[in-house]
Amino acid sequence: MSNNVFTAGTPWSAFSGPNLGYLMEQYELFLQNPEEVDADLVELFQQFGAPVLEEASSGAQAAQTGDVKKVLAAIRLADAIRAFGHYAADVYPLKDRPLDSAKIEPATYGLTDADLAELPASLFFNNVPANVSNGKQAIEYLRSLYTDKIGFEYSHIEDESERNWIQSKVESGFFKAKLTAEEKKAVLEQLTRVENFEKFLHKTFVGQKRFSIEGLDTLVVLIDEIVKSAETNQMKSVQIGMAHRGRLNVLTHIVKKPYEMMFADFAHVPNDYFFPEDGSIEISKGWTGDVKYHMGATYHKPSGLTVKLAYNPSHLEVVSPVVAGSTRAAQEETSNAGEPVQDTSKALAVMVHGDAAFSGEGIVQETFNMARTKGFTTGGSIHIISNNMIGFTTEYYDSRSTHYSSDLAKGYGIPVIHVNADEPEAVIQVAKFAFEYRQTFGKDILIDLIGYRRYGHNETDDPTVTNPLTYIIVDKHPTVRALYGERIANEGVVTKEYVEQLDKDVYSEMQKCYDYVKKVGEEKGPFEIEMPEAVKQPYPEVETGVSADELKQINEELLAWPENFEPQNKLARILKRRTEALETGKIDWGHAETLAFASILREGNPIRISGQDAQRGTFSQRHLVLHDKNNGSEWTPLNHISGAKASFSVYNSPLTEAAIVGYEYGYNLENEKALTIWEGQFGDFANMAQVMFDNFISAARSKWGLKSGLVLLLPNGMEGQGPEHSSARIERYLQLCAENNWIVANCSNAGNYFHLLRRQAKMLGTEAVRPLVVATPKSLLRHPLAAATLEQLSEGKFEEVIEQPGLGQNAKKVERIILASGKVTIDLAEAVKDGKGLDKLHIIRIEQLYPFPMDKVKEIIARYPNAKEIVWVQEEPKNQGPWRFVLEYLLELAEGKKVRYVGRPEMSSTSEGDADSHKAAQAKVISDALADL
């Protein structure tokens, strides 16, 4: 028995008269010499304290002194039912899994029904239920609650108040509440619509994939009840994330995408002709599009509640952190200076998982892990495992190493409720409970909705090939609509004729909708979606300078700490030098970035930054949050800038990449005016989030029409720190470049970075906006040749191309033109110094790799009529870095000139593993670039 996890009553009600007197004597002895007291009594005293006089309930016989063991055994039995009843619960619709009741049988504890009947009911409850009069009835009552159609797991929760709250809900009969006749009829209609939608698609569009919900029809009932609870609680937003199974049904019956729009998608008729006239439905589309079961939609209810189903690729669980980020953005007020103000009652995330994916995909754990951290909490998400008991063709025993697919959640102190998907009324009570738990405790909760899959993984797949036994059962198993219709007909709520007629009427309604779709399709024809003109064009030229006076004022305010605040001495000296830096023209990277942030806040764009060390910066360059050396208190200067019109927040994130990148992407989707930034600890580590770049950030506009201005900061540079701390793998982002989908930059100058950030902020919320990928420096963070001047910040703009000062002065003498990007351009600058003796050379820095600044580079090259070769210099290996991406552009620019590569040879690793090898290889790159001049 685990530290009295469950028992509500105390055992003393089982004793009276002389027996209680004996117990009192034994308790006194226990206080003096516990080793002299019977071990069973010691256990009782340790758990329940001193014996107290209680009346035996309902005439139950008082236990004899020798029955202490039976009292203890009865307590253990009750606790076992509460803790392990779920193993014996009737939660499997197909009844194809063995149930285990061994731990909850009286005989296991040496008890008989007669023994239990002699014990008072108050032994088991603080508040004895009205229909329970003795221990036998108490155990039967507990079994009826914990082994019915719902299984409860909550003994793993650390907080006793949470456990007690859940236990009181279960044992008060909350989950046995009855629906009214009208509510039952509404459930029947909903199930009829859910089933007939799938039947209609199955018959009308034979062989088309839809990933049907059948076998888990009550998923719609479950989500609908959660949405109703949100509406009753006057929430503003419910954000839903789910994979493809059942998605079309959720789109139709939760997000209210009309039947005509859904059928149009199958019939290859533009659904644009069928939008509701009231504007309640929003759907965005890209020009290349996506399959229908990846698409999302937004529904605006008359009550003011917005229900969103997030767009999602086939990577089954990756949408969860995206939805969490969108929910956080919907909860935050960011239009005032200081920290954003979060109200978790404004928005709720509902995340629907597959059973195989939930236990198999690591991003599930990442999402749970960040759910209660300051920067990433949303006040609790409701998670649902849409559990069809199979993973494509893989059986559960090959899918995981745990009993339930849900077991991962228990490690995070999350209650798990298993419910039979063939029991709509139980499902409704579970939904109400989950919402109330979230509102009460501000934590995640998990519902394991256990059903089955009526067809194969998709409708072209025959599951009898790989899972024959299951599908013998499925073929004979009635649908939940049929089961529920029969049940409420037997109850007298409706007649059997009503059930049958409703079935026919709903199907007929769908047929009429489809007939209308075909008619409109024939009359109106195709509807083409083109890439928006603003996306076709490069970013417009925008003013990004900030006056010198304003920058000086901002700088002073950033250093105006409270009188009683003392940063660490060395850091205080470093930051104070920022006043001098404005005068000397040595504004380093972190300084320029902070000035950019302050100016952006003054212009009304909120800023949110996260990363594993974002507050200080991995390389101790940023210091956006200062810590008092005496008491550890924090001060965030950017929250105290005069004239700021928006909030600022910066969070050190959990040590994960995929979920955090997804979260920030989701945040930016919901708050399009926010400059949302994720920084990798090292750029190399971003490869852990590759799915987010591939399937969301780089492609969401063309697939789904979703705009994002997310900023990725990826520290990059070959500096002898070895593989995984050198290359940001910029080639991967360049490989994904097309259709002006994002900007990939590699700045060599702090001032240019300042203007790059400000340009990005000015594009937020516009049609032209796109994500920004920045290869940021490490050694250049404080390098004098990468520093900015005050004049550059106040009068400049982002330069896509920078020419090396001191070179190319005599145009006719230039024979070699070097193009390079990022840190290696500073290595080259150090080597060429002021350019004396290098008349044959010119160097062009490519600060923006994509869109490639073709016209600007071409214009520069045209000034040098005698140039013989164009040389691309990079420090990355030849098969990595920008070389293969830029080669096509270089060949076009060359116009007959020789095109040559200088850099490391092809390598399977990103870099050398030790500093000496690195120095030799790096020196060779620079010497080869400047050889024979």
LOGU-781548 format. One line per field, with one value per residue (C-alpha): residue number from 1; x negated, z, y negated. Coordinates in steps of 0.5 Angstrom, whole numbers. Each point is the difference from the previous one (the first is absolute). Layout:
<nodes>
resi = (NUM,...)
u = (X,...)
w = (Z,...)
v = (Y,...)
</nodes>
This chain:
<nodes>
resi = (1,2,3,4,5,6,7,8,9,10,11,12,13,14,15,16,17,18,19,20,21,22,23,24,25,26,27,28,29,30,31,32,33,34,35,36,37,38,39,40,41,42,43,44,45,46,47,48,49,50,51,52,53,54,55,56,57,58,59,60,61,62,63,64,65,66,67,68,69,70,71,72,73,74,75,76,77,78,79,80,81,82,83,84,85,86,87,88,89,90,91,92,93,94,95,96,97,98,99,100,101,102,103,104,105,106,107,108,109,110,111,112,113,114,115,116,117,118,119,120,121,122,123,124,125,126,127,128,129,130,131,132,133,134,135,136,137,138,139,140,141,142,143,144,145,146,147,148,149,150,151,152,153,154,155,156,157,158,159,160,161,162,163,164,165,166,167,168,169,170,171,172,173,174,175,176,177,178,179,180,181,182,183,184,185,186,187,188,189,190,191,192,193,194,195,196,197,198,199,200,201,202,203,204,205,206,207,208,209,210,211,212,213,214,215,216,217,218,219,220,221,222,223,224,225,226,227,228,229,230,231,232,233,234,235,236,237,238,239,240,241,242,243,244,245,246,247,248,249,250,251,252,253,254,255,256,257,258,259,260,261,262,263,264,265,266,267,268,269,270,271,272,273,274,275,276,277,278,279,280,281,282,283,284,285,286,287,288,289,290,291,292,293,294,295,296,297,298,299,300,301,302,303,304,305,306,307,308,309,310,311,312,313,314,315,316,317,318,319,320,321,322,323,324,325,326,327,328,329,330,331,332,333,334,335,336,337,338,339,340,341,342,343,344,345,346,347,348,349,350,351,352,353,354,355,356,357,358,359,360,361,362,363,364,365,366,367,368,369,370,371,372,373,374,375,376,377,378,379,380,381,382,383,384,385,386,387,388,389,390,391,392,393,394,395,396,397,398,399,400,401,402,403,404,405,406,407,408,409,410,411,412,413,414,415,416,417,418,419,420,421,422,423,424,425,426,427,428,429,430,431,432,433,434,435,436,437,438,439,440,441,442,443,444,445,446,447,448,449,450,451,452,453,454,455,456,457,458,459,460,461,462,463,464,465,466,467,468,469,470,471,472,473,474,475,476,477,478,479,480,481,482,483,484,485,486,487,488,489,490,491,492,493,494,495,496,497,498,499,500,501,502,503,504,505,506,507,508,509,510,511,512,513,514,515,516,517,518,519,520,521,522,523,524,525,526,527,528,529,530,531,532,533,534,535,536,537,538,539,540,541,542,543,544,545,546,547,548,549,550,551,552,553,554,555,556,557,558,559,560,561,562,563,564,565,566,567,568,569,570,571,572,573,574,575,576,577,578,579,580,581,582,583,584,585,586,587,588,589,590,591,592,593,594,595,596,597,598,599,600,601,602,603,604,605,606,607,608,609,610,611,612,613,614,615,616,617,618,619,620,621,622,623,624,625,626,627,628,629,630,631,632,633,634,635,636,637,638,639,640,641,642,643,644,645,646,647,648,649,650,651,652,653,654,655,656,657,658,659,660,661,662,663,664,665,666,667,668,669,670,671,672,673,674,675,676,677,678,679,680,681,682,683,684,685,686,687,688,689,690,691,692,693,694,695,696,697,698,699,700,701,702,703,704,705,706,707,708,709,710,711,712,713,714,715,716,717,718,719,720,721,722,723,724,725,726,727,728,729,730,731,732,733,734,735,736,737,738,739,740,741,742,743,744,745,746,747,748,749,750,751,752,753,754,755,756,757,758,759,760,761,762,763,764,765,766,767,768,769,770,771,772,773,774,775,776,777,778,779,780,781,782,783,784,785,786,787,788,789,790,791,792,793,794,795,796,797,798,799,800,801,802,803,804,805,806,807,808,809,810,811,812,813,814,815,816,817,818,819,820,821,822,823,824,825,826,827,828,829,830,831,832,833,834,835,836,837,838,839,840,841,842,843,844,845,846,847,848,849,850,851,852,853,854,855,856,857,858,859,860,861,862,863,864,865,866,867,868,869,870,871,872,873,874,875,876,877,878,879,880,881,882,883,884,885,886,887,888,889,890,891,892,893,894,895,896,897,898,899,900,901,902,903,904,905,906,907,908,909,910,911,912,913,914,915,916,917,918,919,920,921,922,923,924,925,926,927,928,929,930,931,932,933)
u = (0,-3,0,8,0,8,3,5,3,-4,0,2,7,-1,-1,4,0,-5,-3,-1,-3,-5,-2,-1,-5,-4,0,-3,-5,-2,-2,-5,-2,3,-4,4,6,3,-2,7,2,-7,2,7,-3,-5,6,6,-3,3,6,7,7,4,7,1,4,7,0,-7,-3,-6,-6,-3,-7,-3,3,-5,-3,6,1,-7,2,7,-4,-5,5,4,-7,-1,7,-2,-7,1,7,-2,-3,7,4,5,-4,-1,6,-3,-1,-6,-5,0,2,-4,4,-5,-2,7,3,2,-3,-7,0,3,7,7,6,2,-6,1,8,-2,-4,3,0,-3,-6,-1,3,0,7,4,4,8,1,-6,0,-5,-7,2,5,-6,-5,6,1,-7,-1,6,-3,-7,1,5,0,-6,-6,-4,-7,-2,-4,-6,1,-4,5,5,5,0,1,6,3,0,2,6,2,0,3,6,3,-2,-2,7,4,6,1,7,4,-1,-8,1,3,-5,-5,3,1,-8,-2,5,-3,-7,1,4,-6,-5,5,2,-7,-1,5,0,-8,-2,-7,-2,-4,4,-3,6,2,5,-2,-1,6,1,-6,4,5,-6,-3,7,1,-7,2,7,-4,-4,6,3,-6,0,-7,-2,-4,0,-7,1,-6,1,-3,4,4,7,-2,5,6,-3,-1,8,3,-4,-3,6,-3,7,1,0,-7,-2,3,-3,-7,1,4,-6,5,-3,3,0,7,3,-3,6,2,0,-8,0,-5,-8,-4,-7,-3,-6,-2,-3,5,0,5,6,-1,-6,4,3,5,3,7,3,6,5,-2,-6,-4,-5,-2,-6,-2,-8,-3,-4,-5,0,-5,5,-2,-4,6,1,-5,2,7,-3,-3,6,4,-5,0,8,-1,-5,1,-6,2,-3,-7,-3,1,6,6,3,7,0,8,0,-2,-1,-4,3,-5,2,-5,0,-2,-6,-3,2,-5,-5,-1,-5,3,6,-5,-3,7,2,-7,1,7,-1,-6,1,-1,4,6,7,3,1,2,5,-3,4,-3,4,-1,2,-5,-5,-5,1,-1,-4,3,0,-6,-4,1,-2,-3,6,6,4,-2,2,-5,-5,4,0,-7,2,5,6,7,1,8,1,7,4,1,7,2,3,2,-6,-4,4,-1,-8,0,4,-5,-6,2,1,-6,-4,4,-1,-8,-3,-3,0,5,0,6,-1,6,0,3,-2,-1,6,-4,-8,-5,3,6,-4,-3,2,-1,2,-7,-4,5,5,3,1,4,4,3,1,4,5,0,6,-2,1,6,3,-2,3,6,2,-2,5,5,0,1,6,-4,1,3,-3,3,-2,-8,1,4,-6,-5,4,1,-7,-3,5,-2,-7,2,4,-7,-4,5,0,-8,0,5,-4,-6,3,2,-6,-6,-7,-3,-7,-5,-6,-6,2,-4,-3,-3,-3,-4,-6,1,1,-5,2,-3,-3,-5,1,-2,-6,3,5,-5,-4,6,2,-7,0,7,-3,-5,4,1,4,-4,0,-2,-7,-2,-6,-6,-4,7,2,-7,1,7,-2,-5,6,0,-7,1,5,-5,-6,4,-1,7,0,5,4,0,3,5,2,1,4,5,1,1,5,4,1,3,5,-2,-1,-6,0,-7,-2,-5,-4,-4,3,0,-7,-2,-4,-6,1,1,8,1,8,1,-4,-1,-2,-6,3,6,1,6,1,0,2,-2,4,7,-2,-1,4,5,0,7,-1,-2,-7,-1,-6,0,-6,4,-1,-5,4,0,6,5,-2,-1,7,2,-3,3,7,-1,-1,5,5,-3,-3,-2,-5,-7,-1,-7,-3,-7,-4,-6,-4,3,-2,5,6,-1,5,5,-1,8,2,-4,2,7,2,-4,-3,7,6,1,0,4,5,-1,-2,-5,-5,-6,-4,-7,-5,-7,-5,-7,-5,-7,-6,-5,-3,6,1,6,7,-3,-2,5,7,1,2,0,7,3,-2,2,7,0,5,6,-3,2,-5,-6,-7,-5,-7,-2,-7,1,4,3,3,3,3,4,1,4,4,2,3,4,2,3,4,7,-1,2,-8,-2,-4,-4,-8,-5,-7,-7,-2,-7,-4,-7,2,5,-6,-4,-2,1,7,2,4,0,6,0,1,6,3,-1,-1,5,-1,-5,1,-7,-6,-7,-6,-3,-7,1,2,-2,-4,6,-4,-6,5,0,3,6,1,8,1,5,-1,-6,-5,1,-3,-6,-1,1,-6,-4,1,-1,1,-1,-7,-3,6,2,2,5,7,5,7,4,6,4,7,-1,8,3,-7,-2,-1,1,-4,-6,0,0,-6,-4,2,-5,-6,0,-7,2,-2,3,5,-2,5,-3,3,-3,5,-2,2,6,3,1,3,-5,5,5,-3,-4,6,0,-7,0,5,-4,-6,1,-6,-4,-3,4,-4,1,-5,2,-1,0,7,0,5,0,1,-7,-7,0,-5,-3,-6,3,5,-5,-4,6,2,-6,0,7,-3,-7,4,5,-6,-5,-4,3)
w = (0,-2,5,1,-7,0,6,2,6,7,2,7,-1,-1,8,6,7,3,-7,0,7,-2,-6,4,5,-6,-3,7,-1,-7,2,5,-3,-7,-1,6,-4,-6,-7,-2,5,-1,-7,2,5,-5,-5,4,7,6,1,0,2,-5,-1,-4,-6,-2,6,-3,5,4,-2,5,3,-4,-7,0,-6,-4,1,-3,-5,-2,0,-5,-4,-1,-2,-5,-3,-1,-2,-5,-1,-7,-2,1,-3,-6,-5,-6,-5,-3,6,-3,6,6,6,7,6,5,4,1,3,7,0,-2,7,4,0,-1,-1,7,3,-4,2,7,-1,0,-7,4,0,-8,-1,4,-3,-1,-6,2,-3,4,7,1,-3,-5,-3,0,-3,-5,-1,-1,-6,-3,-1,-1,-5,-4,-7,3,3,4,1,5,6,-3,1,5,3,5,-1,-8,2,5,-5,-5,5,2,-7,-1,6,0,-6,-5,-5,0,-1,-5,-6,-1,-5,-5,1,-2,-6,-2,1,-4,-6,1,0,-6,-4,2,-3,-6,-2,0,-4,-5,-2,0,-5,-4,-1,0,2,2,6,6,6,3,7,0,7,3,-2,7,-1,-3,6,5,-3,-1,7,2,-5,3,7,-3,-2,6,4,-5,-3,-7,-3,-1,-4,-2,-3,-3,-5,-6,3,1,-2,-5,5,5,-6,-1,6,5,-4,-4,-7,-4,-4,-6,1,2,-6,-5,3,-2,-7,-2,0,3,7,0,-3,6,6,5,-2,8,-1,6,-4,-1,-5,-2,-7,-3,-7,0,5,4,1,3,7,1,-1,6,1,5,2,4,4,1,8,-2,1,-6,-1,-4,-3,-2,-6,1,-5,1,5,5,7,-3,1,7,2,-6,3,7,-3,-3,6,4,-5,1,7,0,0,-3,-2,6,3,4,1,-4,4,0,1,0,0,-7,-4,1,-4,-2,-3,-3,-1,-3,5,-4,-1,7,3,-6,-1,4,-1,4,6,-2,0,7,3,-2,2,7,-1,0,-7,-3,4,-2,6,-2,-6,-1,-3,-4,-2,-6,1,-5,3,-6,-4,-7,0,6,6,7,3,-6,1,7,7,4,2,-3,-5,5,5,-2,3,7,1,-1,6,-5,1,-5,-1,-5,-3,-4,-7,-1,7,-3,7,4,-5,1,7,-1,-4,5,6,-5,-1,8,2,-5,3,7,0,-6,-3,-6,1,-5,-3,-3,-4,-2,-6,-6,-8,-4,-6,-2,1,-6,-4,-5,5,2,7,0,-4,7,5,-1,7,1,-6,1,7,-4,-5,5,4,0,-1,6,-4,0,7,3,-4,2,7,1,-4,5,5,-3,-2,-7,-5,-4,-6,2,0,-7,-3,3,-3,-7,1,1,-5,-5,2,-2,-6,-2,2,-4,-6,1,0,-7,-3,2,-2,-7,0,2,-1,3,5,-1,6,-2,4,3,-3,6,1,-7,1,5,6,-1,1,7,5,6,2,7,2,4,6,0,1,5,4,0,1,7,2,-1,5,5,5,6,6,4,-6,0,-6,0,0,-6,-4,3,-3,-7,-1,3,-6,-5,1,-2,-6,-3,0,-3,-5,3,1,1,-2,6,1,-7,1,6,-3,-5,4,4,-6,-2,6,-1,-6,2,-1,6,0,3,0,2,0,5,2,-3,6,1,-7,-1,-1,6,-5,1,7,-1,7,6,6,7,3,7,0,-7,-2,-8,-4,-7,-3,-6,4,2,-6,0,-6,-1,-3,1,4,1,2,0,2,2,-3,2,-4,-6,-7,-4,5,2,-8,-1,6,-2,-7,2,5,-6,-5,6,1,-7,3,5,-2,2,1,1,1,0,5,-6,-7,0,5,-5,-3,5,-2,-8,0,2,-6,-5,1,4,-1,-7,-3,4,-5,-6,3,4,-1,7,1,5,2,5,1,1,2,-1,3,-6,-1,-1,6,3,4,-4,-3,3,2,-7,-5,0,-6,-4,-6,2,1,-7,-3,2,-3,-5,-2,5,5,5,1,2,2,2,3,1,3,7,-4,-5,5,3,-6,-2,6,-1,-7,2,6,-5,-5,6,-2,-7,-6,-2,7,0,5,1,1,3,0,6,3,6,-1,-4,6,3,-6,-2,-7,1,4,-2,1,2,-6,-4,5,-1,-7,-3,-3,-1,-5,-4,-3,4,-4,4,1,-3,-6,-7,0,-7,-4,-6,4,4,-3,6,3,6,3,7,6,7,5,-6,-3,7,0,-7,2,5,-5,-5,5,-4,-7,-1,-5,-2,-6,-4,5,2,6,0,6,-1,6,-2,-4,-1,-4,-3,-2,-7,-3,5,-1,-7,0,4,-4,-6,2,-1,-7,1,5,-2,5,6,6,5,7,6,6,0,-4,-7,0,6,1,-6,-6,-3,1,-3,-6,-4,1,-1,-7,-2,3,-3,-8,-2,6,4,6,6,7,5,7,4,-5,1,7,3,7,0,3,3,7,3,0,-3,-6,-1,0,-5,-5,1,-1,-7,-2,1,-3,-6,-1,0,-4,-6,1)
v = (0,-7,-5,0,-3,1,2,-5,2,3,7,-2,0,8,0,-1,1,4,1,-8,0,6,-4,-7,4,3,-7,-3,6,-1,-7,2,7,1,6,4,-2,5,-2,0,-5,-4,-1,-3,-5,-2,-2,-2,-2,0,5,-5,2,1,3,6,-1,3,5,3,5,-3,4,5,-2,6,-3,-6,4,0,-7,-1,5,-4,-7,3,3,-6,-4,6,-1,-8,1,6,1,-3,7,3,-5,1,-5,4,0,6,4,3,-2,4,-4,1,0,4,-6,-2,7,0,7,-3,-3,6,-3,3,-4,2,-3,-7,0,0,-7,-7,-4,-6,4,-1,-7,-7,-1,7,1,0,7,3,3,5,2,5,-6,-5,5,2,-8,-1,5,-3,-6,2,6,-2,-4,-5,2,-5,-1,-5,3,-3,-7,-3,-5,3,-6,2,8,-2,-4,5,5,-4,-1,8,2,-5,3,-6,5,3,-6,1,-4,-3,3,-6,1,7,-1,-5,5,5,-6,-1,7,1,-6,2,7,-2,-5,6,5,-6,-1,8,1,-6,-1,7,1,-7,0,-4,4,1,-1,6,4,-7,-3,-3,-4,-5,0,-1,-6,-3,1,-4,-5,-1,-1,-5,-4,1,-3,-6,2,-3,5,8,2,7,4,7,5,2,6,-3,-7,-1,2,-5,-5,1,1,-4,-6,0,0,1,7,-3,-3,7,4,-5,1,8,-2,-5,-6,-6,-1,-7,0,3,-5,-2,-6,-3,1,5,4,-2,4,-2,4,0,0,7,3,6,6,-1,4,-5,-6,-4,-6,-5,0,-7,2,-5,0,-3,7,1,8,1,7,-1,2,6,4,8,-1,3,-4,-6,-5,1,-6,-4,0,-1,-6,-3,1,-4,-6,0,0,-6,-8,-2,-7,-4,-1,5,8,2,2,7,2,8,-1,-3,6,7,5,7,5,7,5,7,6,2,-7,-2,5,0,-7,-4,-7,3,0,-7,-3,3,-2,-8,0,-3,-4,-8,-1,5,2,-1,2,7,3,6,6,5,7,2,7,5,5,1,-4,1,7,1,3,-4,5,-2,-7,-1,3,-3,3,-6,-5,-5,2,-6,-5,3,-2,-8,1,0,4,5,2,6,0,5,-4,4,-3,-7,-2,2,-4,-6,0,1,-6,-4,2,-1,-7,-1,3,-5,-6,2,2,-3,6,5,6,6,4,6,2,7,2,4,-1,2,0,1,-6,-3,2,3,5,7,1,7,1,-1,0,5,2,-8,0,6,-4,-7,3,3,-6,-5,-8,-4,-4,7,2,-7,0,7,-2,-7,4,5,-5,-3,-7,1,6,5,-4,-6,2,3,-6,-4,4,-1,-7,-2,4,-3,-7,2,2,-6,-4,4,-1,-8,1,3,-5,-6,4,1,-7,-4,4,0,-6,-1,-2,-4,-2,-7,-6,-2,7,0,-6,-1,-4,-7,-6,-2,-6,4,-6,-2,-7,-1,-4,5,6,-4,-1,8,1,-4,3,7,-1,-4,6,-1,-3,6,5,2,4,5,-5,2,0,-7,-2,3,-3,-7,0,0,-8,0,4,-4,-6,5,4,6,3,7,5,1,-8,-1,6,-3,-7,3,3,-6,-4,5,0,-7,1,4,7,5,4,8,3,7,5,4,-6,-5,-5,-1,3,7,-4,-5,-6,-2,-1,-2,3,-3,4,-4,3,-1,3,3,-5,-1,-6,0,-7,0,0,-7,-3,-7,0,7,2,8,5,4,7,4,7,5,7,7,4,2,-3,3,-2,-7,-2,3,-4,-6,1,1,-6,-5,3,-2,-7,-2,-7,3,1,7,3,7,0,7,1,1,0,8,1,-2,6,3,-4,2,2,-7,-3,5,0,-6,-6,1,2,-2,-6,4,6,-3,-8,-1,-6,0,-5,5,-2,6,-2,5,-1,2,0,4,-1,6,2,7,3,-2,-7,-2,0,-2,4,-6,5,3,-7,-2,7,-2,-7,-1,-5,-5,4,-3,-4,3,-5,1,-7,-2,-6,-2,-6,4,5,-6,-3,8,0,-6,1,7,-4,-5,6,4,0,-2,5,0,2,7,3,-2,5,-3,3,-4,0,2,-3,-6,-2,-4,-1,-7,1,2,-5,-6,-7,-5,-3,7,1,-7,-1,7,6,7,1,7,-1,-3,-2,1,-7,-2,5,-1,-7,1,3,2,4,5,7,4,-1,3,2,2,0,-1,1,2,-7,-3,5,-2,-7,1,3,-6,-5,-7,3,-2,4,4,-4,6,2,-2,3,0,2,4,-2,3,6,1,-3,-1,-7,1,-7,-3,5,0,-8,0,6,-5,-5,4,2,4,4,8,4,0,4,2,1,3,4,5,7,0,4,-4,-8,-4,2,5,-5,-6,3,0,-8,0,3,-5,-6,3,-2,4,-1,6,2,3,3,-1,3,6,7,4,3,5,-4,-8,-1,2,3,-4,-7,1,3,-5,-6,4,1,-7,-3,4,-3,-7,1,4,-6,-5,4,-3,-7)
</nodes>
